[in-house]
Amino acid sequence: MATAVKKLDLEVGELVEVGGRRYEVVPSREGGVTLEPPITPVSELYAERGWKPASEEDFERLTADDLPPDGEG
Amino acid sequence: MSQSGEKKLPPASVEFGSREWVEEVERFEPSAVARTRAESARRAIEAGGHKLRWQRCDPESDSGAHLPGCRKLYLPLDAEGASAAPHGFVFQLVKTSDNTLIWNFVAFGERHPDNPNTRTVYERAHKRLHGHYP
């Protein structure tokens, strides 16, 4: 007996819940879309907490002794 | 005083937010190497006394990740050289509501995943900062 396929018309950025777990529709590397566990953006997290990204000046002063960037990310 | 004459700021503490931790680390099974490695590193960071090899993230990188205001640690923390450290943490410097500077944990993952469909830790950090993948 053939299994019925449930087709979903989804767009990037939408959230779906499968088996009690949430997934976000994101672009795949092949140019289509795929489902991944969501990553809550800092804009949402920081708004809830009353935080904001620090200034570039503060960053420069706090990382003066860090190793330099290595080009990978 | 730094070479530029500006006064250095006192070190900022590291914060592991619960939502970030669940999304980044607890997506792995409890016994997964990646998860136990992240948990071990977090314990060491929070306990203090461990010499941490902080490294600035590239503001722009070949991968397209744009991570301003971020620094990283390679895991395991005691790995001898970057090639022995397959995972990474990324943190962003933030100012809290009481004007305290902290390093907020934003991403954990593989630096160079074998599976081409796996997002790198830098891609995950970019997604968390900008709301989309690079």
N, CA and C atoms of all chains as a GROMACS GRO file, in nm:
protein
  621
    1MET      N    1   0.085  -0.119   0.000
    1MET     CA    2   0.000   0.000   0.000
    1MET      C    3   0.089   0.124   0.000
    2ALA      N    4   0.061   0.213  -0.092
    2ALA     CA    5   0.143   0.333  -0.102
    2ALA      C    6   0.116   0.426   0.016
    3THR      N    7   0.221   0.489   0.063
    3THR     CA    8   0.207   0.585   0.172
    3THR      C    9   0.164   0.720   0.116
    4ALA      N   10   0.064   0.777   0.177
    4ALA     CA   11   0.018   0.908   0.131
    4ALA      C   12   0.122   1.013   0.169
    5VAL      N   13   0.152   1.099   0.074
    5VAL     CA   14   0.250   1.206   0.099
    5VAL      C   15   0.175   1.334   0.133
    6LYS      N   16   0.212   1.391   0.246
    6LYS     CA   17   0.149   1.515   0.287
    6LYS      C   18   0.233   1.630   0.234
    7LYS      N   19   0.180   1.705   0.142
    7LYS     CA   20   0.256   1.814   0.080
    7LYS      C   21   0.236   1.944   0.159
    8LEU      N   22   0.346   2.012   0.184
    8LEU     CA   23   0.342   2.136   0.259
    8LEU      C   24   0.388   2.251   0.170
    9ASP      N   25   0.312   2.356   0.167
    9ASP     CA   26   0.350   2.474   0.089
    9ASP      C   27   0.414   2.573   0.186
   10LEU      N   28   0.545   2.564   0.198
   10LEU     CA   29   0.614   2.643   0.300
   10LEU      C   30   0.711   2.742   0.239
   11GLU      N   31   0.733   2.851   0.310
   11GLU     CA   32   0.830   2.951   0.265
   11GLU      C   33   0.938   2.968   0.370
   12VAL      N   34   1.054   3.012   0.322
   12VAL     CA   35   1.167   3.034   0.412
   12VAL      C   36   1.128   3.127   0.527
   13GLY      N   37   1.164   3.086   0.646
   13GLY     CA   38   1.135   3.168   0.764
   13GLY      C   39   1.017   3.117   0.844
   14GLU      N   40   0.933   3.031   0.782
   14GLU     CA   41   0.817   2.979   0.855
   14GLU      C   42   0.861   2.870   0.952
   15LEU      N   43   0.784   2.854   1.059
   15LEU     CA   44   0.809   2.749   1.158
   15LEU      C   45   0.703   2.642   1.146
   16VAL      N   46   0.745   2.515   1.160
   16VAL     CA   47   0.649   2.406   1.162
   16VAL      C   48   0.679   2.320   1.285
   17GLU      N   49   0.578   2.248   1.330
   17GLU     CA   50   0.597   2.159   1.444
   17GLU      C   51   0.567   2.017   1.401
   18VAL      N   52   0.662   1.930   1.421
   18VAL     CA   53   0.648   1.788   1.384
   18VAL      C   54   0.681   1.705   1.507
   19GLY      N   55   0.586   1.624   1.548
   19GLY     CA   56   0.610   1.538   1.663
   19GLY      C   57   0.649   1.615   1.788
   20GLY      N   58   0.594   1.734   1.801
   20GLY     CA   59   0.620   1.813   1.921
   20GLY      C   60   0.750   1.894   1.915
   21ARG      N   61   0.823   1.883   1.804
   21ARG     CA   62   0.946   1.959   1.791
   21ARG      C   63   0.931   2.062   1.681
   22ARG      N   64   0.989   2.180   1.703
   22ARG     CA   65   0.978   2.288   1.607
   22ARG      C   66   1.094   2.287   1.508
   23TYR      N   67   1.061   2.322   1.385
   23TYR     CA   68   1.162   2.334   1.280
   23TYR      C   69   1.137   2.461   1.202
   24GLU      N   70   1.246   2.517   1.150
   24GLU     CA   71   1.236   2.638   1.068
   24GLU      C   72   1.264   2.602   0.922
   25VAL      N   73   1.192   2.662   0.832
   25VAL     CA   74   1.216   2.643   0.690
   25VAL      C   75   1.330   2.736   0.650
   26VAL      N   76   1.440   2.675   0.602
   26VAL     CA   77   1.558   2.754   0.564
   26VAL      C   78   1.602   2.712   0.424
   27PRO      N   79   1.678   2.797   0.355
   27PRO     CA   80   1.729   2.758   0.223
   27PRO      C   81   1.828   2.644   0.235
   28SER      N   82   1.822   2.549   0.143
   28SER     CA   83   1.923   2.442   0.141
   28SER      C   84   2.039   2.487   0.055
   29ARG      N   85   2.150   2.415   0.066
   29ARG     CA   86   2.266   2.452  -0.015
   29ARG      C   87   2.243   2.422  -0.163
   30GLU      N   88   2.146   2.337  -0.193
   30GLU     CA   89   2.120   2.301  -0.333
   30GLU      C   90   2.021   2.396  -0.400
   31GLY      N   91   1.981   2.498  -0.328
   31GLY     CA   92   1.891   2.595  -0.387
   31GLY      C   93   1.744   2.573  -0.355
   32GLY      N   94   1.714   2.466  -0.282
   32GLY     CA   95   1.576   2.441  -0.241
   32GLY      C   96   1.554   2.489  -0.100
   33VAL      N   97   1.467   2.421  -0.028
   33VAL     CA   98   1.445   2.453   0.112
   33VAL      C   99   1.457   2.325   0.194
   34THR      N  100   1.486   2.341   0.320
   34THR     CA  101   1.496   2.227   0.410
   34THR      C  102   1.449   2.270   0.549
   35LEU      N  103   1.432   2.172   0.636
   35LEU     CA  104   1.387   2.202   0.772
   35LEU      C  105   1.504   2.184   0.869
   36GLU      N  106   1.520   2.279   0.959
   36GLU     CA  107   1.625   2.271   1.062
   36GLU      C  108   1.568   2.320   1.194
   37PRO      N  109   1.621   2.270   1.306
   37PRO     CA  110   1.581   2.328   1.435
   37PRO      C  111   1.606   2.478   1.433
   38PRO      N  112   1.516   2.558   1.485
   38PRO     CA  113   1.531   2.704   1.474
   38PRO      C  114   1.646   2.760   1.556
   39ILE      N  115   1.700   2.871   1.508
   39ILE     CA  116   1.801   2.947   1.580
   39ILE      C  117   1.739   3.084   1.609
   40THR      N  118   1.709   3.110   1.734
   40THR     CA  119   1.644   3.237   1.770
   40THR      C  120   1.743   3.352   1.751
   41PRO      N  121   1.708   3.453   1.673
   41PRO     CA  122   1.802   3.562   1.650
   41PRO      C  123   1.828   3.646   1.775
   42VAL      N  124   1.948   3.704   1.781
   42VAL     CA  125   1.981   3.785   1.898
   42VAL      C  126   1.888   3.906   1.910
   43SER      N  127   1.837   3.954   1.799
   43SER     CA  128   1.746   4.070   1.807
   43SER      C  129   1.628   4.038   1.899
   44GLU      N  130   1.578   3.915   1.889
   44GLU     CA  131   1.465   3.873   1.973
   44GLU      C  132   1.510   3.847   2.117
   45LEU      N  133   1.622   3.777   2.131
   45LEU     CA  134   1.672   3.745   2.266
   45LEU      C  135   1.710   3.871   2.343
   46TYR      N  136   1.780   3.963   2.275
   46TYR     CA  137   1.828   4.083   2.344
   46TYR      C  138   1.713   4.178   2.378
   47ALA      N  139   1.612   4.180   2.292
   47ALA     CA  140   1.495   4.266   2.321
   47ALA      C  141   1.427   4.218   2.450
   48GLU      N  142   1.418   4.087   2.466
   48GLU     CA  143   1.356   4.031   2.588
   48GLU      C  144   1.439   4.063   2.712
   49ARG      N  145   1.572   4.066   2.695
   49ARG     CA  146   1.661   4.082   2.810
   49ARG      C  147   1.704   4.226   2.835
   50GLY      N  148   1.672   4.316   2.742
   50GLY     CA  149   1.717   4.454   2.757
   50GLY      C  150   1.865   4.471   2.727
   51TRP      N  151   1.918   4.388   2.640
   51TRP     CA  152   2.059   4.394   2.602
   51TRP      C  153   2.072   4.457   2.464
   52LYS      N  154   2.196   4.497   2.432
   52LYS     CA  155   2.225   4.542   2.296
   52LYS      C  156   2.372   4.511   2.265
   53PRO      N  157   2.405   4.493   2.137
   53PRO     CA  158   2.546   4.470   2.103
   53PRO      C  159   2.632   4.586   2.152
   54ALA      N  160   2.752   4.554   2.200
   54ALA     CA  161   2.842   4.658   2.250
   54ALA      C  162   2.899   4.738   2.134
   55SER      N  163   2.958   4.851   2.167
   55SER     CA  164   3.017   4.936   2.062
   55SER      C  165   3.145   4.874   2.009
   56GLU      N  166   3.184   4.917   1.892
   56GLU     CA  167   3.310   4.871   1.833
   56GLU      C  168   3.427   4.913   1.920
   57GLU      N  169   3.416   5.030   1.982
   57GLU     CA  170   3.525   5.078   2.069
   57GLU      C  171   3.544   4.985   2.188
   58ASP      N  172   3.433   4.945   2.251
   58ASP     CA  173   3.443   4.852   2.364
   58ASP      C  174   3.502   4.719   2.318
   59PHE      N  175   3.458   4.672   2.201
   59PHE     CA  176   3.511   4.546   2.149
   59PHE      C  177   3.661   4.556   2.126
   60GLU      N  178   3.706   4.664   2.066
   60GLU     CA  179   3.849   4.680   2.038
   60GLU      C  180   3.929   4.680   2.168
   61ARG      N  181   3.876   4.746   2.269
   61ARG     CA  182   3.952   4.755   2.394
   61ARG      C  183   3.953   4.622   2.471
   62LEU      N  184   3.847   4.544   2.456
   62LEU     CA  185   3.841   4.417   2.529
   62LEU      C  186   3.911   4.301   2.458
   63THR      N  187   3.946   4.321   2.332
   63THR     CA  188   4.008   4.211   2.258
   63THR      C  189   4.150   4.246   2.214
   64ALA      N  190   4.206   4.347   2.277
   64ALA     CA  191   4.340   4.392   2.236
   64ALA      C  192   4.444   4.281   2.249
   65ASP      N  193   4.424   4.190   2.343
   65ASP     CA  194   4.522   4.083   2.364
   65ASP      C  195   4.481   3.952   2.299
   66ASP      N  196   4.371   3.951   2.224
   66ASP     CA  197   4.326   3.827   2.159
   66ASP      C  198   4.419   3.790   2.044
   67LEU      N  199   4.415   3.661   2.006
   67LEU     CA  200   4.480   3.620   1.883
   67LEU      C  201   4.407   3.686   1.767
   68PRO      N  202   4.479   3.717   1.660
   68PRO     CA  203   4.412   3.783   1.547
   68PRO      C  204   4.321   3.685   1.472
   69PRO      N  205   4.230   3.737   1.390
   69PRO     CA  206   4.145   3.648   1.309
   69PRO      C  207   4.231   3.556   1.222
   70ASP      N  208   4.180   3.434   1.200
   70ASP     CA  209   4.259   3.338   1.122
   70ASP      C  210   4.201   3.312   0.984
   71GLY      N  211   4.101   3.388   0.947
   71GLY     CA  212   4.048   3.379   0.811
   71GLY      C  213   3.938   3.279   0.790
   72GLU      N  214   3.904   3.199   0.894
   72GLU     CA  215   3.802   3.096   0.869
   72GLU      C  216   3.662   3.137   0.914
   73GLY      N  217   3.655   3.240   0.994
   73GLY     CA  218   3.521   3.284   1.035
   73GLY      C  219   3.522   3.354   1.168
   74MET      N  220   4.764   5.083   3.010
   74MET     CA  221   4.721   5.161   2.893
   74MET      C  222   4.759   5.087   2.765
   75SER      N  223   4.672   5.092   2.666
   75SER     CA  224   4.701   5.029   2.539
   75SER      C  225   4.792   5.121   2.458
   76GLN      N  226   4.841   5.070   2.344
   76GLN     CA  227   4.929   5.151   2.260
   76GLN      C  228   4.860   5.277   2.212
   77SER      N  229   4.729   5.270   2.194
   77SER     CA  230   4.657   5.386   2.145
   77SER      C  231   4.634   5.488   2.255
   78GLY      N  232   4.672   5.454   2.378
   78GLY     CA  233   4.654   5.547   2.488
   78GLY      C  234   4.520   5.533   2.555
   79GLU      N  235   4.430   5.446   2.501
   79GLU     CA  236   4.300   5.428   2.563
   79GLU      C  237   4.314   5.334   2.681
   80LYS      N  238   4.233   5.360   2.783
   80LYS     CA  239   4.236   5.274   2.901
   80LYS      C  240   4.169   5.141   2.868
   81LYS      N  241   4.235   5.030   2.906
   81LYS     CA  242   4.178   4.898   2.884
   81LYS      C  243   4.059   4.876   2.977
   82LEU      N  244   3.958   4.809   2.928
   82LEU     CA  245   3.843   4.779   3.011
   82LEU      C  246   3.870   4.655   3.094
   83PRO      N  247   3.809   4.642   3.212
   83PRO     CA  248   3.823   4.516   3.286
   83PRO      C  249   3.760   4.403   3.206
   84PRO      N  250   3.807   4.279   3.227
   84PRO     CA  251   3.751   4.168   3.149
   84PRO      C  252   3.602   4.152   3.171
   85ALA      N  253   3.532   4.111   3.067
   85ALA     CA  254   3.387   4.089   3.077
   85ALA      C  255   3.362   3.941   3.104
   86SER      N  256   3.258   3.912   3.179
   86SER     CA  257   3.227   3.773   3.210
   86SER      C  258   3.160   3.706   3.090
   87VAL      N  259   3.157   3.573   3.093
   87VAL     CA  260   3.096   3.495   2.986
   87VAL      C  261   2.958   3.449   3.032
   88GLU      N  262   2.859   3.465   2.945
   88GLU     CA  263   2.722   3.426   2.977
   88GLU      C  264   2.676   3.319   2.879
   89PHE      N  265   2.623   3.209   2.933
   89PHE     CA  266   2.562   3.106   2.849
   89PHE      C  267   2.411   3.113   2.869
   90GLY      N  268   2.342   3.181   2.779
   90GLY     CA  269   2.196   3.192   2.790
   90GLY      C  270   2.131   3.056   2.768
   91SER      N  271   2.022   3.033   2.843
   91SER     CA  272   1.961   2.900   2.838
   91SER      C  273   1.904   2.869   2.700
   92ARG      N  274   1.846   2.968   2.634
   92ARG     CA  275   1.787   2.938   2.501
   92ARG      C  276   1.896   2.910   2.398
   93GLU      N  277   2.001   2.990   2.404
   93GLU     CA  278   2.112   2.964   2.312
   93GLU      C  279   2.171   2.826   2.337
   94TRP      N  280   2.185   2.790   2.465
   94TRP     CA  281   2.246   2.661   2.500
   94TRP      C  282   2.161   2.545   2.448
   95VAL      N  283   2.031   2.555   2.469
   95VAL     CA  284   1.942   2.448   2.421
   95VAL      C  285   1.952   2.434   2.269
   96GLU      N  286   1.948   2.547   2.200
   96GLU     CA  287   1.947   2.542   2.054
   96GLU      C  288   2.082   2.499   1.996
   97GLU      N  289   2.189   2.535   2.061
   97GLU     CA  290   2.321   2.506   2.006
   97GLU      C  291   2.379   2.373   2.052
   98VAL      N  292   2.362   2.342   2.180
   98VAL     CA  293   2.430   2.224   2.238
   98VAL      C  294   2.333   2.109   2.261
   99GLU      N  295   2.216   2.138   2.313
   99GLU     CA  296   2.123   2.029   2.346
   99GLU      C  297   2.049   1.976   2.224
  100ARG      N  298   2.082   2.027   2.106
  100ARG     CA  299   2.031   1.965   1.983
  100ARG      C  300   2.100   1.831   1.959
  101PHE      N  301   2.215   1.811   2.024
  101PHE     CA  302   2.287   1.684   2.016
  101PHE      C  303   2.238   1.590   2.125
  102GLU      N  304   2.247   1.461   2.098
  102GLU     CA  305   2.212   1.360   2.199
  102GLU      C  306   2.305   1.376   2.319
  103PRO      N  307   2.257   1.341   2.440
  103PRO     CA  308   2.341   1.359   2.560
  103PRO      C  309   2.477   1.292   2.553
  104SER      N  310   2.486   1.179   2.483
  104SER     CA  311   2.615   1.109   2.478
  104SER      C  312   2.701   1.148   2.359
  105ALA      N  313   2.652   1.238   2.275
  105ALA     CA  314   2.728   1.276   2.156
  105ALA      C  315   2.858   1.345   2.195
  106VAL      N  316   2.964   1.316   2.120
  106VAL     CA  317   3.095   1.376   2.148
  106VAL      C  318   3.086   1.528   2.146
  107ALA      N  319   3.015   1.581   2.049
  107ALA     CA  320   3.004   1.727   2.037
  107ALA      C  321   2.945   1.787   2.165
  108ARG      N  322   2.838   1.724   2.213
  108ARG     CA  323   2.771   1.778   2.332
  108ARG      C  324   2.858   1.767   2.458
  109THR      N  325   2.919   1.652   2.478
  109THR     CA  326   3.002   1.636   2.598
  109THR      C  327   3.122   1.730   2.592
  110ARG      N  328   3.172   1.754   2.472
  110ARG     CA  329   3.285   1.846   2.456
  110ARG      C  330   3.242   1.989   2.493
  111ALA      N  331   3.125   2.029   2.447
  111ALA     CA  332   3.074   2.164   2.478
  111ALA      C  333   3.048   2.177   2.628
  112GLU      N  334   2.988   2.074   2.688
  112GLU     CA  335   2.957   2.080   2.830
  112GLU      C  336   3.084   2.088   2.914
  113SER      N  337   3.184   2.013   2.875
  113SER     CA  338   3.312   2.015   2.946
  113SER      C  339   3.377   2.152   2.936
  114ALA      N  340   3.374   2.210   2.816
  114ALA     CA  341   3.434   2.342   2.797
  114ALA      C  342   3.360   2.448   2.878
  115ARG      N  343   3.229   2.439   2.881
  115ARG     CA  344   3.152   2.536   2.959
  115ARG      C  345   3.188   2.528   3.107
  116ARG      N  346   3.198   2.406   3.157
  116ARG     CA  347   3.235   2.390   3.299
  116ARG      C  348   3.371   2.453   3.326
  117ALA      N  349   3.466   2.432   3.237
  117ALA     CA  350   3.601   2.487   3.256
  117ALA      C  351   3.598   2.640   3.250
  118ILE      N  352   3.522   2.695   3.157
  118ILE     CA  353   3.514   2.842   3.144
  118ILE      C  354   3.451   2.902   3.269
  119GLU      N  355   3.341   2.841   3.315
  119GLU     CA  356   3.270   2.896   3.431
  119GLU      C  357   3.349   2.878   3.560
  120ALA      N  358   3.431   2.773   3.567
  120ALA     CA  359   3.511   2.751   3.687
  120ALA      C  360   3.626   2.851   3.695
  121GLY      N  361   3.668   2.903   3.580
  121GLY     CA  362   3.782   2.996   3.576
  121GLY      C  363   3.912   2.922   3.598
  122GLY      N  364   4.021   2.996   3.593
  122GLY     CA  365   4.151   2.936   3.617
  122GLY      C  366   4.210   2.866   3.498
  123HIS      N  367   4.133   2.856   3.389
  123HIS     CA  368   4.182   2.790   3.269
  123HIS      C  369   4.229   2.898   3.171
  124LYS      N  370   4.349   2.885   3.121
  124LYS     CA  371   4.400   2.981   3.024
  124LYS      C  372   4.323   2.963   2.892
  125LEU      N  373   4.247   3.064   2.856
  125LEU     CA  374   4.163   3.055   2.737
  125LEU      C  375   4.232   3.124   2.620
  126ARG      N  376   4.234   3.056   2.506
  126ARG     CA  377   4.297   3.112   2.387
  126ARG      C  378   4.191   3.184   2.302
  127TRP      N  379   4.155   3.302   2.348
  127TRP     CA  380   4.054   3.381   2.277
  127TRP      C  381   4.109   3.427   2.142
  128GLN      N  382   4.021   3.426   2.045
  128GLN     CA  383   4.062   3.467   1.911
  128GLN      C  384   3.949   3.551   1.850
  129ARG      N  385   3.985   3.661   1.790
  129ARG     CA  386   3.882   3.743   1.725
  129ARG      C  387   3.824   3.670   1.605
  130CYS      N  388   3.694   3.685   1.586
  130CYS     CA  389   3.633   3.635   1.463
  130CYS      C  390   3.665   3.733   1.350
  131ASP      N  391   3.661   3.681   1.230
  131ASP     CA  392   3.678   3.768   1.114
  131ASP      C  393   3.551   3.850   1.095
  132PRO      N  394   3.564   3.982   1.087
  132PRO     CA  395   3.443   4.060   1.061
  132PRO      C  396   3.377   4.016   0.930
  133GLU      N  397   3.460   3.981   0.830
  133GLU     CA  398   3.412   3.924   0.704
  133GLU      C  399   3.502   3.804   0.675
  134SER      N  400   3.442   3.694   0.629
  134SER     CA  401   3.524   3.577   0.599
  134SER      C  402   3.488   3.521   0.462
  135ASP      N  403   3.570   3.427   0.416
  135ASP     CA  404   3.545   3.366   0.285
  135ASP      C  405   3.411   3.293   0.282
  136SER      N  406   3.368   3.244   0.399
  136SER     CA  407   3.241   3.171   0.404
  136SER      C  408   3.121   3.263   0.390
  137GLY      N  409   3.147   3.394   0.398
  137GLY     CA  410   3.037   3.489   0.390
  137GLY      C  411   2.982   3.526   0.526
  138ALA      N  412   3.031   3.460   0.631
  138ALA     CA  413   2.984   3.492   0.766
  138ALA      C  414   3.034   3.631   0.806
  139HIS      N  415   2.946   3.709   0.862
  139HIS     CA  416   2.976   3.847   0.903
  139HIS      C  417   2.952   3.852   1.054
  140LEU      N  418   3.062   3.855   1.130
  140LEU     CA  419   3.052   3.838   1.275
  140LEU      C  420   3.118   3.955   1.349
  141PRO      N  421   3.067   4.074   1.333
  141PRO     CA  422   3.125   4.189   1.403
  141PRO      C  423   3.104   4.178   1.554
  142GLY      N  424   3.202   4.220   1.630
  142GLY     CA  425   3.188   4.219   1.776
  142GLY      C  426   3.196   4.080   1.836
  143CYS      N  427   3.252   3.984   1.762
  143CYS     CA  428   3.255   3.846   1.810
  143CYS      C  429   3.398   3.794   1.825
  144ARG      N  430   3.412   3.703   1.920
  144ARG     CA  431   3.538   3.630   1.939
  144ARG      C  432   3.503   3.483   1.958
  145LYS      N  433   3.604   3.398   1.953
  145LYS     CA  434   3.575   3.254   1.954
  145LYS      C  435   3.676   3.178   2.037
  146LEU      N  436   3.638   3.057   2.071
  146LEU     CA  437   3.726   2.960   2.136
  146LEU      C  438   3.715   2.830   2.058
  147TYR      N  439   3.828   2.763   2.039
  147TYR     CA  440   3.826   2.632   1.976
  147TYR      C  441   3.819   2.524   2.083
  148LEU      N  442   3.747   2.418   2.053
  148LEU     CA  443   3.727   2.308   2.149
  148LEU      C  444   3.779   2.176   2.091
  149PRO      N  445   3.837   2.092   2.175
  149PRO     CA  446   3.860   2.107   2.320
  149PRO      C  447   3.952   2.225   2.350
  150LEU      N  448   3.932   2.283   2.469
  150LEU     CA  449   4.008   2.401   2.508
  150LEU      C  450   4.158   2.373   2.517
  151ASP      N  451   4.191   2.247   2.552
  151ASP     CA  452   4.333   2.215   2.571
  151ASP      C  453   4.394   2.149   2.448
  152ALA      N  454   4.327   2.159   2.334
  152ALA     CA  455   4.381   2.098   2.211
  152ALA      C  456   4.513   2.163   2.174
  153GLU      N  457   4.603   2.081   2.125
  153GLU     CA  458   4.734   2.133   2.081
  153GLU      C  459   4.722   2.175   1.935
  154GLY      N  460   4.695   2.301   1.912
  154GLY     CA  461   4.683   2.351   1.776
  154GLY      C  462   4.540   2.347   1.726
  155ALA      N  463   4.510   2.437   1.632
  155ALA     CA  464   4.374   2.449   1.581
  155ALA      C  465   4.326   2.323   1.510
  156SER      N  466   4.418   2.251   1.447
  156SER     CA  467   4.377   2.132   1.371
  156SER      C  468   4.328   2.021   1.462
  157ALA      N  469   4.362   2.027   1.591
  157ALA     CA  470   4.317   1.926   1.687
  157ALA      C  471   4.188   1.968   1.757
  158ALA      N  472   4.130   2.078   1.712
  158ALA     CA  473   4.010   2.131   1.776
  158ALA      C  474   3.899   2.143   1.671
  159PRO      N  475   3.817   2.040   1.656
  159PRO     CA  476   3.718   2.041   1.547
  159PRO      C  477   3.594   2.128   1.573
  160HIS      N  478   3.573   2.167   1.699
  160HIS     CA  479   3.454   2.244   1.731
  160HIS      C  480   3.490   2.384   1.779
  161GLY      N  481   3.389   2.471   1.784
  161GLY     CA  482   3.413   2.606   1.832
  161GLY      C  483   3.292   2.666   1.900
  162PHE      N  484   3.319   2.759   1.991
  162PHE     CA  485   3.218   2.846   2.052
  162PHE      C  486   3.236   2.986   1.992
  163VAL      N  487   3.128   3.056   1.967
  163VAL     CA  488   3.135   3.197   1.926
  163VAL      C  489   3.057   3.279   2.028
  164PHE      N  490   3.114   3.391   2.068
  164PHE     CA  491   3.054   3.481   2.166
  164PHE      C  492   3.046   3.623   2.107
  165GLN      N  493   2.942   3.695   2.145
  165GLN     CA  494   2.929   3.835   2.102
  165GLN      C  495   2.935   3.925   2.224
  166LEU      N  496   3.008   4.036   2.213
  166LEU     CA  497   3.014   4.132   2.323
  166LEU      C  498   2.884   4.212   2.326
  167VAL      N  499   2.817   4.212   2.441
  167VAL     CA  500   2.692   4.286   2.453
  167VAL      C  501   2.693   4.369   2.581
  168LYS      N  502   2.607   4.470   2.578
  168LYS     CA  503   2.590   4.556   2.696
  168LYS      C  504   2.454   4.525   2.756
  169THR      N  505   2.452   4.492   2.883
  169THR     CA  506   2.326   4.456   2.948
  169THR      C  507   2.250   4.582   2.990
  170SER      N  508   2.132   4.562   3.045
  170SER     CA  509   2.048   4.677   3.082
  170SER      C  510   2.111   4.764   3.191
  171ASP      N  511   2.204   4.707   3.269
  171ASP     CA  512   2.273   4.789   3.370
  171ASP      C  513   2.413   4.830   3.324
  172ASN      N  514   2.429   4.833   3.190
  172ASN     CA  515   2.553   4.880   3.127
  172ASN      C  516   2.676   4.794   3.156
  173THR      N  517   2.653   4.669   3.192
  173THR     CA  518   2.764   4.576   3.211
  173THR      C  519   2.796   4.510   3.077
  174LEU      N  520   2.924   4.497   3.049
  174LEU     CA  521   2.965   4.428   2.927
  174LEU      C  522   2.982   4.279   2.957
  175ILE      N  523   2.925   4.195   2.871
  175ILE     CA  524   2.941   4.051   2.887
  175ILE      C  525   2.964   3.988   2.749
  176TRP      N  526   3.025   3.870   2.753
  176TRP     CA  527   3.040   3.792   2.630
  176TRP      C  528   2.927   3.692   2.625
  177ASN      N  529   2.834   3.712   2.534
  177ASN     CA  530   2.719   3.623   2.525
  177ASN      C  531   2.744   3.511   2.424
  178PHE      N  532   2.721   3.390   2.470
  178PHE     CA  533   2.736   3.272   2.384
  178PHE      C  534   2.631   3.276   2.273
  179VAL      N  535   2.676   3.266   2.149
  179VAL     CA  536   2.579   3.270   2.038
  179VAL      C  537   2.578   3.144   1.951
  180ALA      N  538   2.689   3.069   1.948
  180ALA     CA  539   2.688   2.953   1.858
  180ALA      C  540   2.790   2.848   1.900
  181PHE      N  541   2.756   2.724   1.869
  181PHE     CA  542   2.846   2.609   1.889
  181PHE      C  543   2.829   2.517   1.770
  182GLY      N  544   2.941   2.463   1.723
  182GLY     CA  545   2.931   2.366   1.615
  182GLY      C  546   3.067   2.330   1.559
  183GLU      N  547   3.061   2.259   1.448
  183GLU     CA  548   3.185   2.216   1.383
  183GLU      C  549   3.246   2.332   1.304
  184ARG      N  550   3.378   2.336   1.303
  184ARG     CA  551   3.447   2.439   1.225
  184ARG      C  552   3.453   2.400   1.078
  185HIS      N  553   3.478   2.273   1.053
  185HIS     CA  554   3.492   2.226   0.914
  185HIS      C  555   3.419   2.092   0.902
  186PRO      N  556   3.287   2.094   0.896
  186PRO     CA  557   3.212   1.966   0.894
  186PRO      C  558   3.242   1.884   0.769
  187ASP      N  559   3.247   1.751   0.790
  187ASP     CA  560   3.266   1.660   0.677
  187ASP      C  561   3.140   1.656   0.590
  188ASN      N  562   3.025   1.659   0.656
  188ASN     CA  563   2.898   1.656   0.584
  188ASN      C  564   2.870   1.794   0.525
  189PRO      N  565   2.861   1.803   0.392
  189PRO     CA  566   2.842   1.935   0.330
  189PRO      C  567   2.710   2.002   0.368
  190ASN      N  568   2.616   1.924   0.420
  190ASN     CA  569   2.488   1.983   0.460
  190ASN      C  570   2.489   2.038   0.602
  191THR      N  571   2.596   2.009   0.676
  191THR     CA  572   2.605   2.059   0.813
  191THR      C  573   2.654   2.204   0.812
  192ARG      N  574   2.584   2.289   0.888
  192ARG     CA  575   2.626   2.430   0.897
  192ARG      C  576   2.749   2.441   0.987
  193THR      N  577   2.841   2.527   0.949
  193THR     CA  578   2.958   2.550   1.035
  193THR      C  579   2.916   2.636   1.154
  194VAL      N  580   3.001   2.638   1.255
  194VAL     CA  581   2.973   2.721   1.371
  194VAL      C  582   2.963   2.868   1.330
  195TYR      N  583   3.035   2.907   1.228
  195TYR     CA  584   3.032   3.047   1.183
  195TYR      C  585   2.901   3.078   1.111
  196GLU      N  586   2.852   2.984   1.033
  196GLU     CA  587   2.723   3.003   0.967
  196GLU      C  588   2.612   3.011   1.072
  197ARG      N  589   2.621   2.928   1.176
  197ARG     CA  590   2.520   2.931   1.281
  197ARG      C  591   2.525   3.066   1.356
  198ALA      N  592   2.647   3.114   1.381
  198ALA     CA  593   2.660   3.244   1.448
  198ALA      C  594   2.603   3.356   1.362
  199HIS      N  595   2.631   3.350   1.233
  199HIS     CA  596   2.577   3.451   1.140
  199HIS      C  597   2.424   3.447   1.143
  200LYS      N  598   2.369   3.327   1.141
  200LYS     CA  599   2.222   3.312   1.143
  200LYS      C  600   2.165   3.374   1.270
  201ARG      N  601   2.232   3.350   1.383
  201ARG     CA  602   2.178   3.404   1.508
  201ARG      C  603   2.191   3.558   1.512
  202LEU      N  604   2.298   3.610   1.455
  202LEU     CA  605   2.317   3.755   1.456
  202LEU      C  606   2.228   3.827   1.356
  203HIS      N  607   2.206   3.766   1.240
  203HIS     CA  608   2.140   3.838   1.131
  203HIS      C  609   2.004   3.780   1.092
  204GLY      N  610   1.969   3.663   1.146
  204GLY     CA  611   1.836   3.607   1.117
  204GLY      C  612   1.831   3.523   0.991
  205HIS      N  613   1.944   3.509   0.922
  205HIS     CA  614   1.947   3.427   0.801
  205HIS      C  615   2.090   3.375   0.782
  206TYR      N  616   2.104   3.270   0.702
  206TYR     CA  617   2.237   3.216   0.675
  206TYR      C  618   2.310   3.304   0.574
  207PRO      N  619   2.446   3.302   0.580
  207PRO     CA  620   2.520   3.384   0.483
  207PRO      C  621   2.499   3.335   0.340
   0.00000   0.00000   0.00000
